[in-house]
Amino acid sequence: MSLDGKSTGVDPWGPGPVSTVSRKAAVGIEIRRSIILGRLKPGDKLTETQLASALGVSRPTVREALNQLTREGLIVQEPYRGIRVAEVSPQQIRDIAVARVGLDMLAVDAVLADETGRRMQAIERGWERFERFAFDPDPLVQYEAHLEFHRQIWVASENYLLLKLWPVTEAHLTIALAEDQWARNDPERAHRVHADLMDAIRTKDRDVIHRAFIAHTLDSADELLGLLAPDGEGGVA
């Protein structure tokens, strides 16, 4: 029932339509966007006053958003060091890549074990979404489609632990992908390497898929480290 007494066709006791995100969520989105686009870089210090002024919101709203981003792992709040964007060292970037290959292959094993093909279809849906937004003019949309494709591989596995691990993994990936975004910002390359990965997954050959994940994840991490190395020599020991 609407305010003027007319029926709206919506159950008044059920969930209603959401017209917009909360101010806290909007602040979180803007800070996340700034991190992904490289406007805020790993290690950059933040203050509630600065952010409240820049975003035109109250300090309590900023505080709530920062607390949420801290729980996600994008922001670090430490005594005496204040608030800053989370950082990942070169070794951590490679550690993340190594762990991802193992976890991705755990998901792949579950997908390949499904004789119905239902789990493979779930990955195909993730790929379709990635292709739809891979060249979107908004880099944040590109990033979200990229991340969603990888999440969908884990979701398709229906592995309980992988689903629980994803939020932690996503936070670290966001920082690493932000580094990648401002270091090379190459949507065509991103699409190509993911198309190669998807082609490998479609073969349903575990060895082929494993090699593709190594090329996609480990090799890409080493390339990124080369771009980020101050002496230009790249790589990690």
RASUL-V879303 format. One line per field, one symbol per residue. ss: DSSP state (a for helix, b for strand, c for the rest). phi: phi as a letter, one per 20 degrees, with the letter a starting at -180 (. if undefined). Layout:
BEGIN
ss: ???
phi: ???
END
This chain:
BEGIN
ss: ccccccccccccccccccccccaaaaaaaaaaaaaaccccccccbbcaaaaaaaacccaaaaaaaaaaaaaaccbbbbcccbbbbccccaaaaaaaaaaaaaaaaaaaaaaacccccaaaaaaaaaaaaaaaacccccaaaaaaaaaaaaaaaaaaaccaaaaaaaaaaaaaaaaaaaaaaaacccaaaaaaaaaaaaaaaaaccaaaaaaaaaaaaaaaaaaaaaaaccccccccc
phi: .efenefdmdffeefdfdeaeffffffgffffffffenfddgnfeccfffffffemcffgffffffffffffneddccgmdmdbffdcfgffgfffffffgfffffffgffffeffnffffffgfffgfgffdfdgfegffgffffffffffffffflegfffffggffffffgffffgfgefclcgffgfffffffffffffmegffffffffffeffffffffffeffememmcf
END
